Amino acid sequence: MATFTTVRNLTVVVWTLYPIVWILAPTGLGLLLPDTQVLVLTYLDLVSKVGFVVVAVGGLQSVRSLESARITAESAD
């Protein structure tokens, strides 16, 4: 459950930043330079995708360790 919550929160926060960047970019208020917009969007892409995978793989390792413990406990019975 903790993995789901972490992935959910990461997704909500990062995806909320995309429209904010769009509003600040030249397509919106024009407060960001086009190069800055590209850098920020690239960074958001990396954080959202790589962060998601890191958290998901960490959660998978937790599931595997729980499964190993369950198998060990069943073998002991």
N, CA, C and O atoms as a CHARMM CRD file, in Angstrom:
* protein
*
  308
    1    1 MET  N      0.81500  -1.19000   0.00000 PROA 1      0.00000
    2    1 MET  CA     0.00000   0.00000   0.00000 PROA 1      0.00000
    3    1 MET  C      0.86100   1.25800   0.00000 PROA 1      0.00000
    4    1 MET  O      0.49700   2.26500  -0.60700 PROA 1      0.00000
    5    2 ALA  N      2.00800   1.19800   0.68300 PROA 2      0.00000
    6    2 ALA  CA     2.89300   2.35600   0.75300 PROA 2      0.00000
    7    2 ALA  C      3.44600   2.69000  -0.63400 PROA 2      0.00000
    8    2 ALA  O      3.60700   3.86100  -0.97700 PROA 2      0.00000
    9    3 THR  N      3.73400   1.66300  -1.42300 PROA 3      0.00000
   10    3 THR  CA     4.24800   1.90300  -2.77500 PROA 3      0.00000
   11    3 THR  C      3.20000   2.60700  -3.62300 PROA 3      0.00000
   12    3 THR  O      3.50800   3.55600  -4.34400 PROA 3      0.00000
   13    4 PHE  N      1.95700   2.13700  -3.53200 PROA 4      0.00000
   14    4 PHE  CA     0.88400   2.78300  -4.28600 PROA 4      0.00000
   15    4 PHE  C      0.73800   4.24600  -3.89500 PROA 4      0.00000
   16    4 PHE  O      0.59500   5.11300  -4.75700 PROA 4      0.00000
   17    5 THR  N      0.77400   4.51700  -2.60800 PROA 5      0.00000
   18    5 THR  CA     0.62300   5.89200  -2.12600 PROA 5      0.00000
   19    5 THR  C      1.75800   6.77300  -2.62300 PROA 5      0.00000
   20    5 THR  O      1.52800   7.90600  -3.04400 PROA 5      0.00000
   21    6 THR  N      2.97300   6.26200  -2.57700 PROA 6      0.00000
   22    6 THR  CA     4.12700   7.03300  -3.04300 PROA 6      0.00000
   23    6 THR  C      4.03900   7.31400  -4.54300 PROA 6      0.00000
   24    6 THR  O      4.28300   8.43600  -4.98800 PROA 6      0.00000
   25    7 VAL  N      3.68900   6.29100  -5.31400 PROA 7      0.00000
   26    7 VAL  CA     3.55800   6.46900  -6.76900 PROA 7      0.00000
   27    7 VAL  C      2.42400   7.43900  -7.08500 PROA 7      0.00000
   28    7 VAL  O      2.56100   8.29400  -7.96000 PROA 7      0.00000
   29    8 ARG  N      1.32200   7.31100  -6.38400 PROA 8      0.00000
   30    8 ARG  CA     0.19700   8.22000  -6.58400 PROA 8      0.00000
   31    8 ARG  C      0.58700   9.66400  -6.29500 PROA 8      0.00000
   32    8 ARG  O      0.30300  10.56100  -7.09000 PROA 8      0.00000
   33    9 ASN  N      1.22900   9.88200  -5.16900 PROA 9      0.00000
   34    9 ASN  CA     1.63200  11.24100  -4.79800 PROA 9      0.00000
   35    9 ASN  C      2.63500  11.82100  -5.78700 PROA 9      0.00000
   36    9 ASN  O      2.53400  12.98700  -6.16800 PROA 9      0.00000
   37   10 LEU  N      3.60200  11.01000  -6.20000 PROA 10     0.00000
   38   10 LEU  CA     4.57900  11.46100  -7.19700 PROA 10     0.00000
   39   10 LEU  C      3.88300  11.86300  -8.48500 PROA 10     0.00000
   40   10 LEU  O      4.19100  12.90700  -9.06000 PROA 10     0.00000
   41   11 THR  N      2.95100  11.04500  -8.93900 PROA 11     0.00000
   42   11 THR  CA     2.23700  11.32400 -10.18100 PROA 11     0.00000
   43   11 THR  C      1.40400  12.60100 -10.06600 PROA 11     0.00000
   44   11 THR  O      1.42600  13.43800 -10.96800 PROA 11     0.00000
   45   12 VAL  N      0.68300  12.75100  -8.98100 PROA 12     0.00000
   46   12 VAL  CA    -0.16800  13.93500  -8.80800 PROA 12     0.00000
   47   12 VAL  C      0.66800  15.21000  -8.77000 PROA 12     0.00000
   48   12 VAL  O      0.32800  16.19800  -9.42100 PROA 12     0.00000
   49   13 VAL  N      1.74600  15.19100  -8.01800 PROA 13     0.00000
   50   13 VAL  CA     2.57600  16.39100  -7.88500 PROA 13     0.00000
   51   13 VAL  C      3.22900  16.75300  -9.21300 PROA 13     0.00000
   52   13 VAL  O      3.16200  17.90300  -9.64800 PROA 13     0.00000
   53   14 VAL  N      3.85500  15.78100  -9.85300 PROA 14     0.00000
   54   14 VAL  CA     4.57400  16.07900 -11.09100 PROA 14     0.00000
   55   14 VAL  C      3.60800  16.46500 -12.20700 PROA 14     0.00000
   56   14 VAL  O      3.87600  17.40500 -12.95500 PROA 14     0.00000
   57   15 TRP  N      2.49900  15.75700 -12.32800 PROA 15     0.00000
   58   15 TRP  CA     1.55600  16.08800 -13.39100 PROA 15     0.00000
   59   15 TRP  C      0.87900  17.43100 -13.14900 PROA 15     0.00000
   60   15 TRP  O      0.42400  18.07200 -14.09700 PROA 15     0.00000
   61   16 THR  N      0.80800  17.86100 -11.90900 PROA 16     0.00000
   62   16 THR  CA     0.26600  19.18300 -11.61000 PROA 16     0.00000
   63   16 THR  C      1.22900  20.27700 -12.07300 PROA 16     0.00000
   64   16 THR  O      0.80100  21.38100 -12.40900 PROA 16     0.00000
   65   17 LEU  N      2.50400  19.97700 -12.08800 PROA 17     0.00000
   66   17 LEU  CA     3.49900  20.97700 -12.49400 PROA 17     0.00000
   67   17 LEU  C      3.49900  21.24200 -14.00300 PROA 17     0.00000
   68   17 LEU  O      3.87600  22.33300 -14.43000 PROA 17     0.00000
   69   18 TYR  N      3.08800  20.26900 -14.81200 PROA 18     0.00000
   70   18 TYR  CA     3.08000  20.46300 -16.26600 PROA 18     0.00000
   71   18 TYR  C      2.22100  21.66700 -16.69100 PROA 18     0.00000
   72   18 TYR  O      2.71200  22.51300 -17.43900 PROA 18     0.00000
   73   19 PRO  N      0.97200  21.77600 -16.24900 PROA 19     0.00000
   74   19 PRO  CA     0.18700  22.94400 -16.65500 PROA 19     0.00000
   75   19 PRO  C      0.73500  24.25500 -16.09500 PROA 19     0.00000
   76   19 PRO  O      0.58700  25.30800 -16.71500 PROA 19     0.00000
   77   20 ILE  N      1.37000  24.19000 -14.91900 PROA 20     0.00000
   78   20 ILE  CA     1.97200  25.40400 -14.37000 PROA 20     0.00000
   79   20 ILE  C      3.10400  25.88600 -15.26500 PROA 20     0.00000
   80   20 ILE  O      3.22900  27.08300 -15.52400 PROA 20     0.00000
   81   21 VAL  N      3.92100  24.96200 -15.73400 PROA 21     0.00000
   82   21 VAL  CA     4.99600  25.32600 -16.66400 PROA 21     0.00000
   83   21 VAL  C      4.40300  25.88100 -17.95000 PROA 21     0.00000
   84   21 VAL  O      4.90400  26.86700 -18.49000 PROA 21     0.00000
   85   22 TRP  N      3.34700  25.26000 -18.44100 PROA 22     0.00000
   86   22 TRP  CA     2.71800  25.73800 -19.67200 PROA 22     0.00000
   87   22 TRP  C      2.19900  27.16300 -19.49300 PROA 22     0.00000
   88   22 TRP  O      2.33400  27.98900 -20.39600 PROA 22     0.00000
   89   23 ILE  N      1.61300  27.45300 -18.34600 PROA 23     0.00000
   90   23 ILE  CA     1.09500  28.80400 -18.08000 PROA 23     0.00000
   91   23 ILE  C      2.23300  29.81700 -18.02600 PROA 23     0.00000
   92   23 ILE  O      2.09000  30.93500 -18.52100 PROA 23     0.00000
   93   24 LEU  N      3.35900  29.43700 -17.42900 PROA 24     0.00000
   94   24 LEU  CA     4.49300  30.35300 -17.30500 PROA 24     0.00000
   95   24 LEU  C      5.31600  30.46900 -18.59000 PROA 24     0.00000
   96   24 LEU  O      6.07400  31.42500 -18.75200 PROA 24     0.00000
   97   25 ALA  N      5.17500  29.51500 -19.49300 PROA 25     0.00000
   98   25 ALA  CA     5.96000  29.46100 -20.72900 PROA 25     0.00000
   99   25 ALA  C      5.47800  30.51500 -21.72900 PROA 25     0.00000
  100   25 ALA  O      4.48000  31.19600 -21.49200 PROA 25     0.00000
  101   26 PRO  N      6.20000  30.64200 -22.85400 PROA 26     0.00000
  102   26 PRO  CA     5.78300  31.58800 -23.89200 PROA 26     0.00000
  103   26 PRO  C      4.37200  31.33600 -24.42300 PROA 26     0.00000
  104   26 PRO  O      3.73700  32.25800 -24.93500 PROA 26     0.00000
  105   27 THR  N      3.87900  30.11500 -24.31100 PROA 27     0.00000
  106   27 THR  CA     2.51300  29.81500 -24.75600 PROA 27     0.00000
  107   27 THR  C      1.46600  30.38200 -23.81700 PROA 27     0.00000
  108   27 THR  O      0.29200  30.47800 -24.17600 PROA 27     0.00000
  109   28 GLY  N      1.88600  30.76100 -22.60800 PROA 28     0.00000
  110   28 GLY  CA     0.96600  31.32100 -21.61800 PROA 28     0.00000
  111   28 GLY  C      1.32000  32.76700 -21.31100 PROA 28     0.00000
  112   28 GLY  O      1.11200  33.65600 -22.13600 PROA 28     0.00000
  113   29 LEU  N      1.85200  32.99500 -20.12300 PROA 29     0.00000
  114   29 LEU  CA     2.18600  34.34900 -19.68000 PROA 29     0.00000
  115   29 LEU  C      3.51600  34.86300 -20.22700 PROA 29     0.00000
  116   29 LEU  O      3.77500  36.06500 -20.19000 PROA 29     0.00000
  117   30 GLY  N      4.33700  33.98700 -20.71800 PROA 30     0.00000
  118   30 GLY  CA     5.61200  34.39500 -21.28700 PROA 30     0.00000
  119   30 GLY  C      6.67400  34.71700 -20.24900 PROA 30     0.00000
  120   30 GLY  O      7.60100  35.47400 -20.53700 PROA 30     0.00000
  121   31 LEU  N      6.56200  34.16200 -19.05200 PROA 31     0.00000
  122   31 LEU  CA     7.53600  34.42600 -18.00000 PROA 31     0.00000
  123   31 LEU  C      8.78000  33.54400 -18.10400 PROA 31     0.00000
  124   31 LEU  O      9.81000  33.84800 -17.50200 PROA 31     0.00000
  125   32 LEU  N      8.68400  32.46400 -18.85900 PROA 32     0.00000
  126   32 LEU  CA     9.83300  31.58000 -19.06600 PROA 32     0.00000
  127   32 LEU  C     10.33500  31.71800 -20.50000 PROA 32     0.00000
  128   32 LEU  O      9.55400  31.93100 -21.42700 PROA 32     0.00000
  129   33 LEU  N     11.62500  31.59600 -20.66400 PROA 33     0.00000
  130   33 LEU  CA    12.19800  31.53700 -22.00800 PROA 33     0.00000
  131   33 LEU  C     11.91500  30.15800 -22.59800 PROA 33     0.00000
  132   33 LEU  O     11.73000  29.19600 -21.85200 PROA 33     0.00000
  133   34 PRO  N     11.88000  30.04800 -23.91800 PROA 34     0.00000
  134   34 PRO  CA    11.62900  28.73200 -24.52100 PROA 34     0.00000
  135   34 PRO  C     12.64900  27.67600 -24.07500 PROA 34     0.00000
  136   34 PRO  O     12.28600  26.52500 -23.83300 PROA 34     0.00000
  137   35 ASP  N     13.92700  28.06900 -23.96500 PROA 35     0.00000
  138   35 ASP  CA    14.94100  27.11300 -23.51600 PROA 35     0.00000
  139   35 ASP  C     14.67300  26.63900 -22.08600 PROA 35     0.00000
  140   35 ASP  O     14.83500  25.46000 -21.77200 PROA 35     0.00000
  141   36 THR  N     14.26700  27.55800 -21.24000 PROA 36     0.00000
  142   36 THR  CA    13.95200  27.20800 -19.85000 PROA 36     0.00000
  143   36 THR  C     12.75100  26.27500 -19.79700 PROA 36     0.00000
  144   36 THR  O     12.72700  25.33100 -19.00700 PROA 36     0.00000
  145   37 GLN  N     11.76500  26.53400 -20.62900 PROA 37     0.00000
  146   37 GLN  CA    10.58600  25.67100 -20.68100 PROA 37     0.00000
  147   37 GLN  C     10.99300  24.24900 -21.05500 PROA 37     0.00000
  148   37 GLN  O     10.54600  23.28500 -20.43300 PROA 37     0.00000
  149   38 VAL  N     11.83300  24.12400 -22.06300 PROA 38     0.00000
  150   38 VAL  CA    12.27000  22.79900 -22.51000 PROA 38     0.00000
  151   38 VAL  C     13.04000  22.09000 -21.39900 PROA 38     0.00000
  152   38 VAL  O     12.83400  20.89900 -21.16300 PROA 38     0.00000
  153   39 LEU  N     13.92200  22.81500 -20.71700 PROA 39     0.00000
  154   39 LEU  CA    14.69200  22.20800 -19.62500 PROA 39     0.00000
  155   39 LEU  C     13.78700  21.75000 -18.48600 PROA 39     0.00000
  156   39 LEU  O     13.95300  20.65200 -17.95400 PROA 39     0.00000
  157   40 VAL  N     12.84200  22.58800 -18.12000 PROA 40     0.00000
  158   40 VAL  CA    11.94200  22.23300 -17.01500 PROA 40     0.00000
  159   40 VAL  C     11.07400  21.03400 -17.40700 PROA 40     0.00000
  160   40 VAL  O     10.88900  20.12200 -16.60100 PROA 40     0.00000
  161   41 LEU  N     10.54600  21.02200 -18.61800 PROA 41     0.00000
  162   41 LEU  CA     9.71700  19.89400 -19.04200 PROA 41     0.00000
  163   41 LEU  C     10.53000  18.60500 -19.14300 PROA 41     0.00000
  164   41 LEU  O     10.03100  17.52700 -18.82000 PROA 41     0.00000
  165   42 THR  N     11.77400  18.71500 -19.58900 PROA 42     0.00000
  166   42 THR  CA    12.64600  17.53400 -19.64400 PROA 42     0.00000
  167   42 THR  C     12.90800  17.00800 -18.24000 PROA 42     0.00000
  168   42 THR  O     12.86300  15.80000 -18.00500 PROA 42     0.00000
  169   43 TYR  N     13.18000  17.91200 -17.31400 PROA 43     0.00000
  170   43 TYR  CA    13.40200  17.51000 -15.92800 PROA 43     0.00000
  171   43 TYR  C     12.13700  16.84900 -15.35400 PROA 43     0.00000
  172   43 TYR  O     12.22700  15.82500 -14.67700 PROA 43     0.00000
  173   44 LEU  N     10.98700  17.42000 -15.61800 PROA 44     0.00000
  174   44 LEU  CA     9.73400  16.82700 -15.13700 PROA 44     0.00000
  175   44 LEU  C      9.52400  15.43300 -15.72700 PROA 44     0.00000
  176   44 LEU  O      9.08000  14.52200 -15.02900 PROA 44     0.00000
  177   45 ASP  N      9.84200  15.26800 -17.01000 PROA 45     0.00000
  178   45 ASP  CA     9.72600  13.94900 -17.63900 PROA 45     0.00000
  179   45 ASP  C     10.62800  12.93200 -16.95100 PROA 45     0.00000
  180   45 ASP  O     10.21200  11.80800 -16.66900 PROA 45     0.00000
  181   46 LEU  N     11.85800  13.33300 -16.68700 PROA 46     0.00000
  182   46 LEU  CA    12.79400  12.41800 -16.02900 PROA 46     0.00000
  183   46 LEU  C     12.32700  12.06300 -14.62000 PROA 46     0.00000
  184   46 LEU  O     12.33700  10.89500 -14.23200 PROA 46     0.00000
  185   47 VAL  N     11.92400  13.05800 -13.86900 PROA 47     0.00000
  186   47 VAL  CA    11.47700  12.80600 -12.50100 PROA 47     0.00000
  187   47 VAL  C     10.24000  11.91600 -12.49600 PROA 47     0.00000
  188   47 VAL  O     10.15100  10.97700 -11.70500 PROA 47     0.00000
  189   48 SER  N      9.28700  12.21000 -13.37900 PROA 48     0.00000
  190   48 SER  CA     8.04500  11.43500 -13.36500 PROA 48     0.00000
  191   48 SER  C      8.26800   9.99300 -13.80800 PROA 48     0.00000
  192   48 SER  O      7.72600   9.07100 -13.19800 PROA 48     0.00000
  193   49 LYS  N      9.04800   9.79000 -14.84900 PROA 49     0.00000
  194   49 LYS  CA     9.22400   8.43700 -15.37400 PROA 49     0.00000
  195   49 LYS  C     10.23300   7.62900 -14.56800 PROA 49     0.00000
  196   49 LYS  O      9.94900   6.50200 -14.16300 PROA 49     0.00000
  197   50 VAL  N     11.40000   8.19800 -14.33700 PROA 50     0.00000
  198   50 VAL  CA    12.42700   7.47600 -13.58100 PROA 50     0.00000
  199   50 VAL  C     11.98200   7.30100 -12.12900 PROA 50     0.00000
  200   50 VAL  O     12.16400   6.23100 -11.54900 PROA 50     0.00000
  201   51 GLY  N     11.40800   8.33400 -11.55000 PROA 51     0.00000
  202   51 GLY  CA    10.92000   8.22600 -10.17700 PROA 51     0.00000
  203   51 GLY  C      9.87100   7.14200 -10.03200 PROA 51     0.00000
  204   51 GLY  O      9.88800   6.37800  -9.06700 PROA 51     0.00000
  205   52 PHE  N      8.95700   7.07500 -10.98900 PROA 52     0.00000
  206   52 PHE  CA     7.92100   6.04300 -10.97300 PROA 52     0.00000
  207   52 PHE  C      8.55100   4.65400 -10.99400 PROA 52     0.00000
  208   52 PHE  O      8.17100   3.78200 -10.21300 PROA 52     0.00000
  209   53 VAL  N      9.51000   4.45500 -11.88700 PROA 53     0.00000
  210   53 VAL  CA    10.14600   3.14000 -12.01600 PROA 53     0.00000
  211   53 VAL  C     10.92100   2.78400 -10.74900 PROA 53     0.00000
  212   53 VAL  O     10.85900   1.64500 -10.28700 PROA 53     0.00000
  213   54 VAL  N     11.64700   3.74200 -10.18700 PROA 54     0.00000
  214   54 VAL  CA    12.41400   3.47400  -8.96800 PROA 54     0.00000
  215   54 VAL  C     11.48900   3.05200  -7.82800 PROA 54     0.00000
  216   54 VAL  O     11.77400   2.08800  -7.11800 PROA 54     0.00000
  217   55 VAL  N     10.40700   3.76000  -7.65900 PROA 55     0.00000
  218   55 VAL  CA     9.46000   3.42700  -6.58500 PROA 55     0.00000
  219   55 VAL  C      8.78800   2.08400  -6.87100 PROA 55     0.00000
  220   55 VAL  O      8.62600   1.27000  -5.96200 PROA 55     0.00000
  221   56 ALA  N      8.40200   1.84900  -8.10800 PROA 56     0.00000
  222   56 ALA  CA     7.73000   0.59200  -8.46100 PROA 56     0.00000
  223   56 ALA  C      8.65500  -0.60400  -8.26800 PROA 56     0.00000
  224   56 ALA  O      8.22600  -1.63300  -7.74500 PROA 56     0.00000
  225   57 VAL  N      9.90900  -0.49000  -8.67800 PROA 57     0.00000
  226   57 VAL  CA    10.86000  -1.59100  -8.50300 PROA 57     0.00000
  227   57 VAL  C     11.13100  -1.82200  -7.01500 PROA 57     0.00000
  228   57 VAL  O     11.24900  -2.96600  -6.57500 PROA 57     0.00000
  229   58 GLY  N     11.22900  -0.74900  -6.25100 PROA 58     0.00000
  230   58 GLY  CA    11.39400  -0.90400  -4.80600 PROA 58     0.00000
  231   58 GLY  C     10.21000  -1.62600  -4.19000 PROA 58     0.00000
  232   58 GLY  O     10.38600  -2.45900  -3.30000 PROA 58     0.00000
  233   59 GLY  N      9.01900  -1.32200  -4.64600 PROA 59     0.00000
  234   59 GLY  CA     7.82500  -2.00800  -4.16900 PROA 59     0.00000
  235   59 GLY  C      7.81300  -3.46800  -4.56600 PROA 59     0.00000
  236   59 GLY  O      7.35400  -4.31700  -3.80200 PROA 59     0.00000
  237   60 LEU  N      8.31400  -3.76900  -5.75900 PROA 60     0.00000
  238   60 LEU  CA     8.37600  -5.14900  -6.21800 PROA 60     0.00000
  239   60 LEU  C      9.31700  -5.95800  -5.34400 PROA 60     0.00000
  240   60 LEU  O      9.03300  -7.11100  -5.01700 PROA 60     0.00000
  241   61 GLN  N     10.43500  -5.35900  -4.96500 PROA 61     0.00000
  242   61 GLN  CA    11.37500  -6.05600  -4.08500 PROA 61     0.00000
  243   61 GLN  C     10.73700  -6.33100  -2.72400 PROA 61     0.00000
  244   61 GLN  O     10.99300  -7.37500  -2.12300 PROA 61     0.00000
  245   62 SER  N      9.92200  -5.42000  -2.24100 PROA 62     0.00000
  246   62 SER  CA     9.21400  -5.64700  -0.97500 PROA 62     0.00000
  247   62 SER  C      8.23900  -6.81000  -1.10000 PROA 62     0.00000
  248   62 SER  O      8.13100  -7.64100  -0.19800 PROA 62     0.00000
  249   63 VAL  N      7.53400  -6.86100  -2.21700 PROA 63     0.00000
  250   63 VAL  CA     6.58600  -7.96100  -2.44600 PROA 63     0.00000
  251   63 VAL  C      7.33100  -9.28300  -2.51900 PROA 63     0.00000
  252   63 VAL  O      6.87700 -10.28600  -1.96900 PROA 63     0.00000
  253   64 ARG  N      8.46800  -9.28800  -3.19400 PROA 64     0.00000
  254   64 ARG  CA     9.24300 -10.53500  -3.29500 PROA 64     0.00000
  255   64 ARG  C      9.74300 -10.99400  -1.93200 PROA 64     0.00000
  256   64 ARG  O      9.72500 -12.19000  -1.64100 PROA 64     0.00000
  257   65 SER  N     10.18900 -10.06100  -1.08900 PROA 65     0.00000
  258   65 SER  CA    10.66800 -10.46000   0.23100 PROA 65     0.00000
  259   65 SER  C      9.50900 -10.98600   1.08200 PROA 65     0.00000
  260   65 SER  O      9.69100 -11.93000   1.85100 PROA 65     0.00000
  261   66 LEU  N      8.32600 -10.39100   0.95400 PROA 66     0.00000
  262   66 LEU  CA     7.15700 -10.90600   1.67300 PROA 66     0.00000
  263   66 LEU  C      6.78200 -12.30200   1.18000 PROA 66     0.00000
  264   66 LEU  O      6.42100 -13.17100   1.97300 PROA 66     0.00000
  265   67 GLU  N      6.87000 -12.50900  -0.11800 PROA 67     0.00000
  266   67 GLU  CA     6.55900 -13.82200  -0.68600 PROA 67     0.00000
  267   67 GLU  C      7.57100 -14.86300  -0.20400 PROA 67     0.00000
  268   67 GLU  O      7.19400 -15.99200   0.11100 PROA 67     0.00000
  269   68 SER  N      8.84200 -14.49400  -0.14600 PROA 68     0.00000
  270   68 SER  CA     9.87000 -15.41200   0.35300 PROA 68     0.00000
  271   68 SER  C      9.61200 -15.76400   1.81000 PROA 68     0.00000
  272   68 SER  O      9.75800 -16.92200   2.20100 PROA 68     0.00000
  273   69 ALA  N      9.23300 -14.78800   2.61000 PROA 69     0.00000
  274   69 ALA  CA     8.93200 -15.03800   4.01500 PROA 69     0.00000
  275   69 ALA  C      7.71600 -15.95700   4.15600 PROA 69     0.00000
  276   69 ALA  O      7.68900 -16.83600   5.01700 PROA 69     0.00000
  277   70 ARG  N      6.71700 -15.74400   3.30300 PROA 70     0.00000
  278   70 ARG  CA     5.52500 -16.59400   3.35100 PROA 70     0.00000
  279   70 ARG  C      5.87800 -18.03400   2.99900 PROA 70     0.00000
  280   70 ARG  O      5.41500 -18.96800   3.65400 PROA 70     0.00000
  281   71 ILE  N      6.70000 -18.21300   1.96200 PROA 71     0.00000
  282   71 ILE  CA     7.08800 -19.57100   1.54600 PROA 71     0.00000
  283   71 ILE  C      7.90400 -20.24000   2.64100 PROA 71     0.00000
  284   71 ILE  O      7.73600 -21.42700   2.92100 PROA 71     0.00000
  285   72 THR  N      8.78500 -19.46900   3.25400 PROA 72     0.00000
  286   72 THR  CA     9.60600 -20.02200   4.34600 PROA 72     0.00000
  287   72 THR  C      8.71600 -20.43200   5.51300 PROA 72     0.00000
  288   72 THR  O      8.91600 -21.49200   6.10700 PROA 72     0.00000
  289   73 ALA  N      7.74400 -19.60600   5.84000 PROA 73     0.00000
  290   73 ALA  CA     6.83400 -19.92500   6.96100 PROA 73     0.00000
  291   73 ALA  C      6.00200 -21.16100   6.64500 PROA 73     0.00000
  292   73 ALA  O      5.76800 -21.98700   7.52800 PROA 73     0.00000
  293   74 GLU  N      5.55200 -21.30000   5.40200 PROA 74     0.00000
  294   74 GLU  CA     4.76400 -22.47200   5.02200 PROA 74     0.00000
  295   74 GLU  C      5.63300 -23.73800   5.04600 PROA 74     0.00000
  296   74 GLU  O      5.15300 -24.82100   5.38100 PROA 74     0.00000
  297   75 SER  N      6.90500 -23.59000   4.68900 PROA 75     0.00000
  298   75 SER  CA     7.80200 -24.74500   4.71300 PROA 75     0.00000
  299   75 SER  C      8.07600 -25.21900   6.13000 PROA 75     0.00000
  300   75 SER  O      8.26300 -26.41000   6.37800 PROA 75     0.00000
  301   76 ALA  N      8.09700 -24.26900   7.05400 PROA 76     0.00000
  302   76 ALA  CA     8.37500 -24.59000   8.45300 PROA 76     0.00000
  303   76 ALA  C      7.20000 -25.33500   9.10300 PROA 76     0.00000
  304   76 ALA  O      7.38100 -26.07500  10.07000 PROA 76     0.00000
  305   77 ASP  N      6.00100 -25.12800   8.55800 PROA 77     0.00000
  306   77 ASP  CA     4.79600 -25.76400   9.14200 PROA 77     0.00000
  307   77 ASP  C      4.74800 -27.17600   8.77600 PROA 77     0.00000
  308   77 ASP  O      3.81900 -27.88400   9.16500 PROA 77     0.00000
